Amino acid sequence: MTDPTMDNRDEVLDDAAGTSDARWQQLVDAFLQGTPPVEARKAATRVVADVIAAAVAGSQFDDYPPVWSTVNLPNGEATVLGTNRTTDAVHAAGLNGTAAIAQEIEEGHNTGGHVGAGIVTGAFASAEDYDVDGEVLIDAVAKSYELCTRIEHALFALKAHINEDSPWLLRNPHSTWTTVGPAVATSLVAHPSGTHAMDAFLLGANRSVVSMYDPYREGPPSRNLTAGASAATGVLIGKLASAGFAGSPSTIQRIYEPFETLVDGGFTERFDELGERWTVTEAYFKPYPSCRYTHPPLDALRDLGTGVNPEGITAIDVETFANAADMNHRHPTTPTGAKFSIPYVLATFLHRGVPTFDDFSPESIADPVVQETADCVSISIDDDFEQRFPADWGARVRIVYEDGRSESAERRFPRGDYREPFDDAAFLDRLETILAVGLSNPDTRTVADALLAIQDRPVRELGEQLRR
């Protein structure tokens, strides 16, 4: 189903047949003034619910609670999720964006990274600030998501080239693109007609918050704050654009045209699909609170059944794509390190079952029995899985036993992918579980229901339910 307001696509292309930057601006501007179809709105509602729940849970991660409760904040109407505090939209977006990715449970996109974290936390804070209803929020998120998935895909291609010479510069582009998302979303919250959205896009597209170092094994990584800083910067940009601050007309041409030679199939063509292909309907949602790179081998192991006896295992061989193969440290010492360790995640499943939030506590990580099994895990890159990535996130797991037996299983993509999604009941249960980590309210099912019905009520009302 396409957006009925986008029927003038051919007209737009003809009018913008001159310079490529004019064509870009015409296409994006027309898209931002349109209305998402029903399926895009439904998908965006899930993304919003997922990220908000993840931010609530993240507010209780590691040493965040004392910081969140004491940091000096200005007055405002926006909720610091999972706390009893409110502040202005910029600061709320900063804290909530940081929290949203801390527990490693937030949504993502196969070719677009964790797109929703910055967009949703920025848009939600702005929606409370401007006192709009959920329908405005959902439409703003849906449209912003489409721009970000396309830009992020190009940034990953750029990262691969830059890292050959400067491996620190874009080590983790987790949030570099999401300055655009909250900027555009904020402008659409302030002016749903899209009056100033193009300027927000141009301003956001010319800004990037870069994480130069990611100490995953040391504790809460600095990239968590990168996500928050990007969300906060985006909200500020969106507010300025909504007040009449103009973006540079040549931003697209000067910054993004080089991507044409870096992205397979070209870059501009991805924006030709705006209003026709809605990437928000291809979002994935995590069944486990760990890096998604750990999920394909975990799901392959799960497919072997629950009767595997870890005591009789001598080797666990994992073959997967290159990015996932980097998650090979066997003895993590921090919750974040454990969430990025395939050996730990697999060993945890074998001894305790499907990983939960509790399995990433310091006590659980230090379990010598789990660590002994993690020592049996070896990881290698499979060329076929690597070639299919990022459209597919595959892995193969082979278990070898003391008596010489072996068994194996393979996954093309993990559970929670848009090709193997949660049904409505399972998604609601998942939301309730995540919210329970951060809310003292025992009736988290009611809050989960409210998140999925967000478009029918003022956002400020929902914000009140998301305070601890």
C-alpha positions, -999 to 999 in steps of 0.1 A, spaced: 0 0 0 15 34 -10 8 68 4 -21 84 -15 -4 118 -12 26 105 -31 8 99 -64 27 129 -79 60 111 -78 66 113 -116 57 149 -115 82 155 -88 110 137 -107 103 156 -139 104 190 -120 136 181 -103 154 167 -134 181 194 -131 206 192 -103 207 160 -82 205 180 -50 172 196 -62 159 161 -71 168 149 -36 151 179 -19 120 176 -40 116 138 -32 123 142 5 101 172 9 72 156 -9 76 125 13 77 144 45 45 162 37 27 129 30 8 105 53 21 70 62 -1 41 53 -18 19 79 9 -8 79 37 17 83 18 33 113 13 -1 129 50 -9 125 61 25 138 38 20 169 57 -12 177 91 6 172 80 34 196 67 9 222 99 -11 220 123 18 223 104 34 251 102 2 271 140 -4 264 147 32 278 127 24 309 147 -7 315 179 10 306 173 37 333 181 9 358 213 -3 341 246 -5 360 254 29 376 227 49 357 201 52 386 222 75 409 233 96 379 198 99 366 185 109 400 212 136 408 222 151 375 212 188 374 183 193 349 162 223 339 125 223 344 102 209 316 74 186 307 94 157 292 97 125 312 131 110 321 118 75 315 120 51 345 125 79 370 102 104 388 118 133 370 108 156 341 129 181 322 131 199 289 129 179 256 166 182 248 178 168 281 151 141 283 161 130 248 198 128 259 191 107 290 165 85 274 186 79 243 215 69 264 193 45 284 175 31 253 205 11 241 221 2 275 203 -31 280 208 -43 244 171 -51 240 160 -22 216 148 -27 180 169 -25 149 170 -29 112 190 -54 92 205 -27 70 199 3 92 214 -4 126 195 5 157 175 32 139 147 37 164 167 46 196 175 82 187 144 88 167 119 76 192 135 91 223 138 124 206 103 124 191 88 112 224 104 140 244 93 166 218 58 152 217 55 158 255 71 192 251 47 203 224 18 184 241 6 165 210 -13 133 207 2 99 198 -9 99 162 13 129 155 42 111 172 37 79 153 36 96 119 67 116 128 86 85 137 75 65 107 87 91 82 119 98 101 127 61 102 126 59 64 152 86 60 175 72 86 176 36 74 188 48 40 214 72 53 227 47 78 233 20 52 255 45 33 274 54 65 283 18 71 298 17 36 317 49 44 329 34 77 344 4 59 365 27 37 375 52 64 386 24 87 413 14 63 432 46 72 417 58 104 402 29 123 390 51 152 371 77 133 338 58 128 345 28 148 309 25 158 284 45 137 256 34 160 242 69 164 259 90 138 229 90 115 202 95 141 209 132 144 187 133 113 160 112 128 151 132 160 157 165 141 131 156 115 108 139 140 109 170 162 100 193 134 71 170 124 58 170 159 59 208 160 45 212 125 28 179 113 22 194 79 59 192 73 64 230 69 99 230 83 108 194 80 131 198 50 153 224 69 154 200 98 166 172 74 192 194 59 205 206 93 205 171 107 221 155 77 250 179 81 257 169 117 271 138 132 279 126 167 308 102 165 319 77 190 357 72 187 361 44 212 338 17 224 349 1 257 324 -28 255 344 -49 279 351 -22 305 315 -14 314 287 8 300 302 18 266 307 54 256 286 47 226 255 47 249 261 84 255 267 88 218 231 77 212 218 101 238 239 130 226 227 124 190 191 124 202 196 156 221 213 173 192 186 162 169 159 176 191 177 210 193 181 210 155 144 202 151 134 230 174 156 255 156 143 244 122 107 247 134 114 283 145 128 292 110 165 282 112 174 273 76 196 244 65 222 246 37 206 239 3 237 221 -9 240 197 20 227 167 1 248 173 -30 281 181 -12 279 155 16 260 125 2 266 124 -35 300 105 -30 279 77 -15 268 68 -51 301 50 -56 302 34 -22 268 19 -19 259 -12 -40 232 -3 -65 237 34 -59 225 57 -31 199 80 -46 179 51 -59 171 42 -23 153 75 -19 133 69 -50 114 43 -30 102 68 -4 65 64 1 65 30 -17 88 8 3 84 14 41 115 1 58 99 5 92 79 -26 84 112 -45 82 123 -37 117 135 -65 140 128 -69 177 151 -88 201 140 -118 221 172 -116 243 189 -87 260 222 -91 242 239 -78 210 220 -91 181 252 -105 166 249 -132 194 214 -141 184 219 -162 152 242 -188 168 220 -188 199 189 -195 179 208 -222 159 217 -238 193 181 -235 205 169 -253 173 189 -283 185 165 -286 214 167 -283 252 181 -318 258 217 -308 251 239 -318 281 266 -292 286 286 -316 307 293 -339 277 304 -312 253 340 -309 242 337 -282 215 311 -257 202 321 -245 167 304 -214 154 305 -202 118 290 -168 111 296 -134 94 326 -112 102 309 -87 125 295 -114 147 328 -133 147 343 -104 165 321 -112 195 346 -140 205 358 -130 240 352 -160 263 354 -144 298 336 -111 300 338 -93 334 310 -67 329 273 -68 320 281 -50 287 310 -73 279 287 -104 285 260 -90 262 287 -88 234 301 -123 240 289 -152 218 307 -178 241 290 -164 272 256 -162 257 257 -198 243 271 -212 276 244 -193 295 217 -209 274 231 -244 278 232 -241 316 202 -218 324 180 -217 293 169 -187 273 190 -157 285 171 -131 306 181 -97 321 193 -115 353 218 -136 333 239 -105 327 244 -96 364 279 -96 378 271 -127 398 258 -146 368 288 -136 347 312 -149 373 296 -184 374 326 -208 369 305 -235 354 292 -212 326 328 -199 321 341 -234 317 315 -241 289 323 -208 273 359 -220 269 346 -247 245 334 -221 220 354 -212 189 342 -188 162 351 -185 126 340 -165 95 319 -183 69 322 -167 34 286 -175 25 272 -159 57 295 -129 51 283 -124 16 246 -125 26 251 -100 54 234 -76 62 203 -87 44 206 -120 63 223 -126 97 233 -162 95 252 -187 117 259 -224 120 266 -242 153 282 -276 156 284 -294 190 310 -321 195 305 -345 224 330 -366 245 318 -399 228 326 -385 194 290 -376 184 283 -343 168 252 -324 158 247 -291 141 220 -265 132 220 -234 110 201 -201 109 196 -178 80 184 -150 104 175 -149 141 141 -149 158 124 -115 159 134 -107 123 106 -93 102 105 -127 84 99 -145 118 82 -118 139 66 -119 173 29 -122 171 8 -96 189 4 -116 221 41 -125 223 51 -89 216 29 -76 244 44 -102 268 78 -90 258 70 -54 265 57 -62 299 89 -81 308 111 -52 296 90 -26 314 91 -46 347 129 -40 348 125 -3 352 91 4 367 80 0 403 44 -1 391 33 -37 395 7 -33 367 31 -33 338 6 -50 316 -16 -19 316 15 2 307 24 -22 279 -12 -20 266 -10 18 267 22 19 247 6 -1 219 -24 22 220 -3 54 220 -18 69 189 -52 73 207 -41 95 235 -20 125 245 17 116 248 20 134 282 -6 111 297 15 81 287 47 98 300 31 99 335 27 61 334 64 56 325 78 72 356 91 51 384 
